[in-house]
Amino acid sequence: MKNTPFRLLALSSILSFGAVIVLFTSVHTAQALTISPPSLEFGVQPGQQANLEIKLYNEDATQPIDVTTETTTWTSGAKPGEPNFQESATAEDIAKWITVDKGPIKLDAQGRTTVPVSVNVPADATPGGHYGAILFTFKNPNAAQNGQISITPKVATLFLVRVDGPNVVESGLIQSFGITGGSTSFQHLPVSFTTVIQNTGNIHIKPKGAITITNSFGKMVATIDFNTEKGATLPTTTRTYTNEIWQVGTVQPVTGSVWNQFWTGYHNERANFAIGKFTAKADLSGGTVKPFTMTASTAFWIIPWHIIIVYGVLAIIIIILLICLIRWYNGWIRRKATPKPTVPPQQ
């Protein structure tokens, strides 16, 4: 398929008009059109057909819309969970396997419909992951007659298709694991972790597992579930996961005078207290047919210096008071033990 300025403009309208597409959520909405599900993930054998349904709903209570469709392929975008749609597809791409009514599909105000979809996998399809999408373009059919500005926003249903076969490879590794921002010293929690997963196979993986945190004595103090959003890393790509955070309480903004800043820092350290050296270890796994494991670790320090200063000053005051009390007590004992001088009687 040749690239044309119109096609480039149509694809760029996905971002231009706010058609934000999020992987692996339950319902997807953009302006007046809701589609469900926003993603379809399934396995199929070469030479077989998968029959599916996509539900459309016009949220506008006053205006009908006309919906048209087109198929395309996609890969990972610049941001995690953001797909990058391809401008062309070869005869072997999954975009050619998807059959759907091209429209226009008419939806009355708050109208609903179900669109049947079939995915015909060729007998010689390459085993592994294939990633396509149906783009739904919608507009108000009365906009031109009413003199309104007509725009054509788009939403999408993503297809994550696993073509089964002996050559499916599920593998990956932790490319890097560390503290978000690179710092290894903190005053208090929270501490956020950044994990970069590299997919070295030919099928997408959804890493899962946990990050365990131990103190300097080897005692486990926290466990954080990994990838609760079930974000996928596509073949031959890397994905950065940053939603794993160790936190206990809320953190107040540090503002005002130096005095107020000091005590705000103190209260933040009290609410998110931790002290000493800690080690975070990521124990992850991936794959469905042939699971594999991935591990990595990193160390960091938490030094709540506001608390150290406050309790240090209190300790010094207590020590001074104890010294004074001991000196007074010792003097009292000496005075009590020393006999009073006797005065001789007068002649």
Buried (B, 14 or more C-beta within 10 A) or exposed (E): EEEEEEBEEBBEBBEEEEBEBBBBBEEBBBBBBBBBBBBBBEBBEBEBEBEBEBBBBBBBEEBBBBBBBBBBBBEBEEEBBBBEBBBEBEEEBBBBBBBBEEBBBEBEEBBEBEBEBEBBBEEEBBBBBBBBBBBBBBBBBEBEEEEEEEEEBBBBBBBBBBBBEEEBBBBBBBBEBBBBEEEEEBBBBBBBBBBBBBBBBBBBBBBBBBBBBBBEEEEEEBEBEBBEBEBBBBBEEBBBBEBBEBBEBEBEEEEEEEEEBBBBBBBBBBBBBBBEBBBBBBBBBBBEEEEBEBEBBBBBBBBBEBBEEBEEEEEEEEEEEEEEEEEEEEEEEEEEEEEEEEEEEEE
